[in-house]
Structure formats: structure tokens, C-alpha cells
Amino acid sequence: MRPEDREEYLEKYAEEKKKGEFFFPDAIFKDAIVMLVVFVTMVALSIFEGASLEEIADPSDSSYTPRPEWYFLYLFQLLKYFPGNLEVIGVSVIPALALGFLIALPWTDRSTRRHWSGRPVVTGITAVMIGGSVFLTVQALTAAPPPASATTLGDQTAKVYTENCSGCHGSTIAIRPGVDLFAVIQGGTHDGMPAWNSDLSASEIDALVGFLLSPNGYVVFQESCAECHTVESLVEIDAIELRKALEEGPDYGPHADLGIPPWDDVLNAGQQAKLLNFLTAPDGARIWTRECAACHGQSVAYEGSREELRELIRLGGGHLEMPAFGASISPADIETLAVYVTNPSAAPNGGELFGQYCISCHATRVPRASDLQLAQEAIAKGGAHEDMPIWGEVLTEEQLDALVDYVLTALELPNLSEAERLYSENCSSCHGDLGEGGPNPARAGDIIAPISTAEYLSTRDDATLRAIISQGQPNFGMSPFGDSFGGPLDTDQVDLLVAYMRAWQANPPVELPPDVAGTTGGAGNGAAVYTSLCSQCHGSSGEGGVGTAFDQAWQGSKSDQQIFNDINLGHAASAMIAWGEILNSQQIQELVDHIRTLTGVPTASGPLSFVADIRPIFQASCDACHGNLGGWTGTSYAEAMNTGLDGPTIIPGDPDNSLLVRSLLGTHPRGVVMPPSGSMRATDIQKIIDWVAAGAPER
């Protein structure tokens, strides 16, 4: 600035200073304008940008890392430098000093100078405070989230058992015949056991029941195949050939004249899938299922090096506690078990007792005792002993390596038991139990290619698989399954299915499409088209489910042309695709004519019988628990009619007082609801009710 300009400015400033400025309205007006601008800016930001908040904390999500909002990050980062008893310094002392400095500033800084260089003490302290806050905020933003604890990995159901049950029951629970395990866990129906329904959700309790009761693939193999086959003789067989052997049963060539039963009468769909998955799994997974899963579930939480894990497995040892059986089983049974582990051939009934009380921990390896008296004492008194076998004496070096590899990789696997259920319920009917494909029910003569081959999985990333499942492929007759597109599965369930499919990639169960005969698909009449394409959502009699019920009210609200258009164009906001891209107009019209015959009330086609209609329902929904626990069981007509501990389970002609029906409807006098998962279809429940009402005939 030139000297003359500077003098002119100072003169004008001095004159204005002499005049002064009124606080009202001059200063107030200026302040009001600034405040209005700030207020409008804040309102605009809140409307158009919103608050930048973190996700809501989710205690059930082990991957969620809670952190405060960004404007508090520096304070929480500060606490990291004052652990333990020093925490009070970061929480109270330092913030109090900083706040006190700001409060005392008008009294401590009396300088008349305004430039920052003329106030070095205040400027320095303020710079340190601002710089420190920025530094701590940046440190907090760039810091990696804390690593997940090893206990958050592995089989989550096994973790629930370990945390809530093993303290009293040890590594295994002997389930007595006739026990309703779900009710026991839920209500705590024996002395000293709390009611877990306040701590565990119904799904967690149901998962615990399945963990304790459901046979894995190796158990199914032992019960159904081991009499003729060894595991090694079957694992090299192509998965499609194994599937064929199960489907054809006594008609399968190598099984001819051997008295093989129809496997559909012996094993339900879930058991068949478990058996196939076991036989087609990699070596490490199969060894785990056979020898380790009984104690550890799907996987085990582990933290350490690969070498340490291998040594732990190789040496085994007495690092677990065996419960004392002296108070729960008779002295005669204890003596039989002791004889069995000392000399198996001398105790014919020992195998049955071992299977009842010991197999859940010892799996298939019967421990060998050299002294009968010591064996009796160990069984009666429990305590530390060789719960985990010395696997170095049982497995080869190659098998140990395969098992270690599986344990380390299984830590990152999802809950494959739940994924297997989802796949079986939603995908296997079209894609096969092993993703092998088959005839497309929606397109005449079309064959669905395998989705479990290395070629298919290596050429599609997870995002593509997720999109296919969520959005469906309407051109091929596949409806959307994601709930955001009108389907039944939420995002987590879709992700679980993607992980289940991706697990095939390391050891693809199939390589080529199956050699199957062509199918007429949707080329049949209206009833056939409805059964194959529509009934899974709308019910076999139009009673509804995922889709609309075709009851009298609905029938009266729709014209034939409207129904035709709905089928032809689909519903964009639901899982119903545009079938006009797959079916021709004649097929759609035949479908409309068939829908007009539906009443929305489930009806049976012909007389219902136990053998043809009811036994398959029991097999699919009840046998997993009721087939081997005693009490009521539906494995045969005589047992279904005559077993049960609480009274008349089935009263022919009287469904209202039959406990079976009352437990299915939730009206049981003790509050029993079956199945505990609530997964039985409404049509199946109605079929059971109609069967009982018709006198519960066997054939």
C-alpha cells in the first residue's frame, strides 16, 4: 500500500471510530444476517446430505466393528494411549485441562495485539490442541479394525453349545429316549437347568437340537452302506453314479438281487444329500466328518500356527473331561461297556450301549482298555482321559496334512448346515442335490447344465451368482429368490447360498451335464403345467403360500383375461416372472381354465393313506428327531399309532383331540409345537389332519 493511501485509510478509520456504531440496530442486523446464512446452510445440509452417521451397532454381527462418529474419534483414539488404570487421564484429566484453558482464555490472554504472531503462548497451545485433534482423528480413521477373536470363528452352533451347555454337560449329552429336547432346552425342565428361551432365540435352540441329534453323512453311511461298502470303495465313484444308485435302489444294476430297499423309503432327502456330500467331499473334509464332527461340529475355533495344530491333532491326549456315568446308567450297563472296551467280542450288547452313550465323543474309534476294573472306574467316575484319540497312531501323514488343511480353511467357511438346508429347499428340485442339473420343468426338452463344475464356478464371480439367485432368470423359468425382488430369501441367506456353491469349486462333484431324457416341461395340459410351475408358490389346490391364494374371493375379483394377463406379464414387484416368455398362449389359457377349478382349500387326490401320503411327510419332517429317540415315532404305521408318552398321539377320526395334530397346530396342552423350526408346509399339516379325520387308514 502506498504511504498516501495508508494515511488516507487511517484518517477515515479514525473518523469512523470517533462516530462509533450503534449495537442496535447496526451490529444486531449484521449478526442476524450471518446467523440466518448459517442456519439456512445447516438446514440445507440436513435435508440434502443428512447426518453422516455410522451403521447401527449390531451385537449379532461378529464382523461389525463399533466406532464413534468422526467428531469423537480423536477422544477415543486418545484413550488407546492410556490403558488400564491410566484411563482416567485420557477420559478426564486431559479434556478438563483443554476445556479449562479455553474458559480461562479471556483472563489469561490480556494482550491488545490481534495478529497471531504477537500472541505466541496462546497461539502455540491452540495449534497443539488443533494439530493433536487432527492427528488423533487421522490415526483413528486409518487404523485397522481389531482382529476377530478366534471364538467368533468355526461352527457357531458348536460355539453356542460350548458357551452355554458344556460347563455342566461336558463335551457330550446322552439323550434319553422320549425326551423332547427342544422343550428341555427352551423351558429348563429338569433340576438346576435354567430356561434358555430368554437367552437363546428359537432358531438357536433349534440349531442346538439339530447339532445334538442330526446324523451327519458318515453316520448315514454307517447305518445304510457300511455293511457292504467301505468309504474308500465309494469315494472314487462319480457323484452322478452315486446319485443314480440312490435313486434306482433295487433296480440299480450292481444292487440287483441283493435285497437293497428303495432308498426313498429309508432315507429322506436331507439324509441322502448328507450322504452324497460326505462321499464326494475332499479327503480332509471327509476325515473331519467321520472322526471329528461328533465333538466339534462343522469346524473348530483355533488360533495358532499350522505346525502347532498338526502336533495337537497328532498327539491327541486327555485334555477333555468325560462325564461320570455312574449316576445315569446302571451298573450292569457300565460293566458291559467296560467289557466292550476291553474285549469287544466278549460283549455282544456293548456296541449298542457304546453307540448310545459314547459315540458322540469317541466317534467310531472304540478306546482300548487293558484292565477291566480301571475301565469300569473310568466310565463310572468320568474325569480326564483320552477323549481325543492320538491321531498320529490312526491317520497317515497325508491324512493328517489333509485334516489340518481342512481345519484351517473351515474357520472361514459359512454355516454350511444352514446353507445346505436352503439349497435343498430352494434349489435342488431343479439343479439337483449336487448341482448336477437335469430337465428344466419350465422349458420343454431343455436340460439345466451343472452349476457345480469347475468351469461354471471359475467363470462366474460371487456378484454374478448373487445376482442370479436374487433376480432369477425369467427367460429360463427361474423366479427371483431375493426378498428385494419378491422372493423368500434375505441378503444373508443369498450370500450363504453363494458361499455354499463356491465351496464346490475346490472339489467339483460333477464335470459334465447328466445324461437325462428330454422332458415335456410345460408342454402338458393346464393341470400338469400348474403342478410343475405354479403349485410350489400357490399350493396344490390354490391355497396359497409364497403366492396368492386362489380362494372364492380371489376368483370373484378376477376375469379370465386378467388372470391370463397376470400369467403372461408376471408381477414386477413379486417373485412371479412373465410366463409369456416361456409358455405359449394355448398353455396359458389351459392354465387359466385349471385355475378356475381350484377352490383354495387343500384337498387330497383320492383316499389318504399312511403308506402313500403320511409316511413321506413324517420321513421328511419328523424322523430326524423322533426316529431314534424313543417316545413317539412315525417310522411305521404300528409305531405311529401306538407310541407316545403323553396320551393318544393319534385318535382315528378325531383330529381335534389327537396330540399329533394339536402339536402341529400349536394347541398342545403343554405348549409343544412341532416341528420346532415351524418349517412344515401348511398343505402337509392339512393332509395329516384330513388323514386322521378319515380314520387314519394304513393303506
Secondary structure as the mmCIF struct_conf table of DSSP 4:
data_model
#
loop_
_struct_conf.conf_type_id
_struct_conf.id
_struct_conf.beg_label_comp_id
_struct_conf.beg_label_asym_id
_struct_conf.beg_label_seq_id
_struct_conf.end_label_comp_id
_struct_conf.end_label_asym_id
_struct_conf.end_label_seq_id
HELX_RH_AL_P HELX_RH_AL_P1 PRO A 3 LYS A 19
HELX_RH_PI_P HELX_RH_PI_P1 PHE A 23 ALA A 27
HELX_RH_AL_P HELX_RH_AL_P2 ILE A 28 PHE A 48
TURN_TY1_P TURN_TY1_P1 GLU A 49 GLU A 49
HELX_LH_PP_P HELX_LH_PP_P1 GLU A 54 ALA A 57
TURN_TY1_P TURN_TY1_P2 PRO A 59 SER A 60
TURN_TY1_P TURN_TY1_P3 SER A 62 SER A 63
HELX_RH_3T_P HELX_RH_3T_P1 TRP A 70 PHE A 72
HELX_RH_AL_P HELX_RH_AL_P3 LEU A 73 LEU A 79
TURN_TY1_P TURN_TY1_P4 LYS A 80 TYR A 81
BEND BEND1 PHE A 82 PHE A 82
HELX_RH_3T_P HELX_RH_3T_P2 GLY A 84 LEU A 86
HELX_RH_AL_P HELX_RH_AL_P4 GLU A 87 VAL A 88
HELX_RH_PI_P HELX_RH_PI_P2 ILE A 89 VAL A 93
HELX_RH_AL_P HELX_RH_AL_P5 ILE A 94 THR A 108
BEND BEND2 HIS A 115 HIS A 115
HELX_RH_3T_P HELX_RH_3T_P3 TRP A 116 GLY A 118
HELX_RH_AL_P HELX_RH_AL_P6 PRO A 120 THR A 142
BEND BEND3 ALA A 143 ALA A 143
HELX_LH_PP_P HELX_LH_PP_P2 ALA A 144 SER A 149
HELX_RH_3T_P HELX_RH_3T_P4 ALA A 150 THR A 152
BEND BEND4 LEU A 153 GLY A 154
HELX_RH_AL_P HELX_RH_AL_P7 GLN A 156 ASN A 164
TURN_TY1_P TURN_TY1_P5 CYS A 165 CYS A 165
HELX_RH_AL_P HELX_RH_AL_P8 SER A 166 HIS A 169
TURN_TY1_P TURN_TY1_P6 GLY A 170 SER A 171
HELX_LH_PP_P HELX_LH_PP_P3 ILE A 175 ARG A 176
TURN_TY1_P TURN_TY1_P7 PRO A 177 GLY A 178
HELX_RH_AL_P HELX_RH_AL_P9 LEU A 181 GLY A 187
TURN_TY1_P TURN_TY1_P8 GLY A 188 GLY A 188
BEND BEND5 HIS A 190 HIS A 190
TURN_TY1_P TURN_TY1_P9 ASP A 191 GLY A 192
HELX_LH_PP_P HELX_LH_PP_P4 MET A 193 ALA A 195
HELX_RH_3T_P HELX_RH_3T_P5 TRP A 196 SER A 198
TURN_TY1_P TURN_TY1_P10 ASP A 199 ASP A 199
BEND BEND6 LEU A 200 LEU A 200
HELX_RH_AL_P HELX_RH_AL_P10 ALA A 202 LEU A 213
HELX_RH_AL_P HELX_RH_AL_P11 GLY A 217 SER A 224
TURN_TY1_P TURN_TY1_P11 CYS A 225 CYS A 228
HELX_RH_AL_P HELX_RH_AL_P12 VAL A 231 VAL A 235
TURN_TY1_P TURN_TY1_P12 GLU A 236 GLU A 236
BEND BEND7 ILE A 237 ILE A 237
HELX_RH_AL_P HELX_RH_AL_P13 ALA A 239 GLU A 248
HELX_RH_3T_P HELX_RH_3T_P6 GLY A 249 ASP A 251
BEND BEND8 TYR A 252 TYR A 252
HELX_RH_3T_P HELX_RH_3T_P7 GLY A 253 HIS A 255
TURN_TY1_P TURN_TY1_P13 ALA A 256 GLY A 259
HELX_LH_PP_P HELX_LH_PP_P5 ILE A 260 PRO A 262
HELX_RH_AL_P HELX_RH_AL_P14 TRP A 263 VAL A 266
BEND BEND9 LEU A 267 LEU A 267
HELX_RH_AL_P HELX_RH_AL_P15 ALA A 269 THR A 280
BEND BEND10 ALA A 281 ALA A 281
HELX_RH_AL_P HELX_RH_AL_P16 ASP A 283 ILE A 287
HELX_RH_PI_P HELX_RH_PI_P3 TRP A 288 CYS A 292
HELX_RH_AL_P HELX_RH_AL_P17 ALA A 293 HIS A 296
TURN_TY1_P TURN_TY1_P14 GLY A 297 GLN A 298
BEND BEND11 GLY A 304 GLY A 304
HELX_RH_AL_P HELX_RH_AL_P18 ARG A 306 LEU A 315
STRN STRN1 GLY A 317 GLY A 317
BEND BEND12 GLY A 318 GLY A 318
STRN STRN2 LEU A 320 MET A 322
HELX_LH_PP_P HELX_LH_PP_P6 PRO A 323 ALA A 324
TURN_TY1_P TURN_TY1_P15 GLY A 326 SER A 328
BEND BEND13 ILE A 329 ILE A 329
HELX_RH_AL_P HELX_RH_AL_P19 PRO A 331 THR A 342
HELX_RH_3T_P HELX_RH_3T_P8 PRO A 344 ALA A 346
TURN_TY1_P TURN_TY1_P16 PRO A 348 ASN A 349
HELX_RH_AL_P HELX_RH_AL_P20 GLY A 350 TYR A 357
TURN_TY1_P TURN_TY1_P17 CYS A 358 CYS A 358
HELX_RH_AL_P HELX_RH_AL_P21 ILE A 359 HIS A 362
TURN_TY1_P TURN_TY1_P18 ALA A 363 THR A 364
BEND BEND14 SER A 370 SER A 370
HELX_RH_AL_P HELX_RH_AL_P22 LEU A 372 LYS A 381
STRN STRN3 GLY A 383 HIS A 385
STRN STRN4 MET A 388 MET A 388
HELX_RH_3T_P HELX_RH_3T_P9 TRP A 391 GLU A 393
TURN_TY1_P TURN_TY1_P19 VAL A 394 VAL A 394
BEND BEND15 LEU A 395 LEU A 395
HELX_RH_AL_P HELX_RH_AL_P23 GLU A 397 ALA A 410
TURN_TY1_P TURN_TY1_P20 LEU A 411 GLU A 412
HELX_RH_AL_P HELX_RH_AL_P24 LEU A 416 ASN A 426
TURN_TY1_P TURN_TY1_P21 CYS A 427 CYS A 427
HELX_RH_AL_P HELX_RH_AL_P25 SER A 428 HIS A 431
TURN_TY1_P TURN_TY1_P22 ASP A 433 LEU A 434
BEND BEND16 GLY A 435 GLY A 435
STRN STRN5 GLY A 438 PRO A 439
TURN_TY1_P TURN_TY1_P23 PRO A 441 ALA A 442
BEND BEND17 ARG A 443 ARG A 443
TURN_TY1_P TURN_TY1_P24 ALA A 444 GLY A 445
STRN STRN6 ILE A 447 ILE A 448
HELX_LH_PP_P HELX_LH_PP_P7 ALA A 449 PRO A 450
BEND BEND18 ILE A 451 THR A 453
HELX_RH_AL_P HELX_RH_AL_P26 ALA A 454 SER A 458
TURN_TY1_P TURN_TY1_P25 THR A 459 THR A 459
BEND BEND19 ARG A 460 ARG A 460
HELX_RH_AL_P HELX_RH_AL_P27 ASP A 462 GLN A 471
STRN STRN7 GLN A 473 GLN A 473
HELX_RH_3T_P HELX_RH_3T_P10 PRO A 474 PHE A 476
TURN_TY1_P TURN_TY1_P26 GLY A 477 GLY A 477
STRN STRN8 MET A 478 MET A 478
HELX_LH_PP_P HELX_LH_PP_P8 SER A 479 PRO A 480
STRN STRN9 GLY A 482 GLY A 482
HELX_RH_3T_P HELX_RH_3T_P11 ASP A 483 PHE A 485
TURN_TY1_P TURN_TY1_P27 GLY A 486 GLY A 486
BEND BEND20 PRO A 488 PRO A 488
STRN STRN10 LEU A 489 LEU A 489
HELX_RH_AL_P HELX_RH_AL_P28 THR A 491 ARG A 502
TURN_TY1_P TURN_TY1_P28 ALA A 503 ALA A 506
BEND BEND21 ASN A 507 ASN A 507
BEND BEND22 PRO A 509 PRO A 509
BEND BEND23 GLU A 511 LEU A 512
TURN_TY1_P TURN_TY1_P29 GLY A 521 GLY A 522
BEND BEND24 GLY A 524 GLY A 524
HELX_RH_AL_P HELX_RH_AL_P29 GLY A 526 VAL A 529
HELX_RH_PI_P HELX_RH_PI_P4 TYR A 530 CYS A 534
HELX_RH_AL_P HELX_RH_AL_P30 SER A 535 HIS A 538
TURN_TY1_P TURN_TY1_P30 SER A 540 SER A 541
BEND BEND25 GLY A 542 GLY A 542
BEND BEND26 GLY A 545 GLY A 547
HELX_RH_AL_P HELX_RH_AL_P31 GLN A 552 SER A 557
HELX_RH_AL_P HELX_RH_AL_P32 ASP A 560 LEU A 569
TURN_TY1_P TURN_TY1_P31 ALA A 572 ALA A 573
BEND BEND27 SER A 574 ALA A 575
HELX_RH_3T_P HELX_RH_3T_P12 TRP A 579 GLU A 581
TURN_TY1_P TURN_TY1_P32 ILE A 582 ILE A 582
BEND BEND28 LEU A 583 LEU A 583
HELX_RH_AL_P HELX_RH_AL_P33 SER A 585 ILE A 595
TURN_TY1_P TURN_TY1_P33 ARG A 596 THR A 597
BEND BEND29 GLY A 600 VAL A 601
BEND BEND30 SER A 605 GLY A 606
HELX_RH_PI_P HELX_RH_PI_P5 PHE A 610 ILE A 614
HELX_RH_AL_P HELX_RH_AL_P34 ARG A 615 SER A 621
TURN_TY1_P TURN_TY1_P34 CYS A 622 CYS A 622
HELX_RH_AL_P HELX_RH_AL_P35 ASP A 623 HIS A 626
TURN_TY1_P TURN_TY1_P35 GLY A 627 GLY A 627
BEND BEND31 ASN A 628 TRP A 632
BEND BEND32 THR A 635 SER A 636
HELX_RH_AL_P HELX_RH_AL_P36 TYR A 637 ASN A 642
BEND BEND33 LEU A 645 GLY A 647
BEND BEND34 THR A 649 THR A 649
TURN_TY1_P TURN_TY1_P36 PRO A 652 GLY A 653
HELX_RH_3T_P HELX_RH_3T_P13 PRO A 655 ASN A 657
HELX_RH_AL_P HELX_RH_AL_P37 LEU A 659 LEU A 665
TURN_TY1_P TURN_TY1_P37 GLY A 666 GLY A 666
TURN_TY1_P TURN_TY1_P38 PRO A 669 ARG A 670
BEND BEND35 MET A 674 PRO A 675
TURN_TY1_P TURN_TY1_P39 PRO A 676 SER A 677
BEND BEND36 MET A 680 MET A 680
HELX_RH_AL_P HELX_RH_AL_P38 ALA A 682 ALA A 693
TURN_TY1_P TURN_TY1_P40 ALA A 694 GLY A 695
#
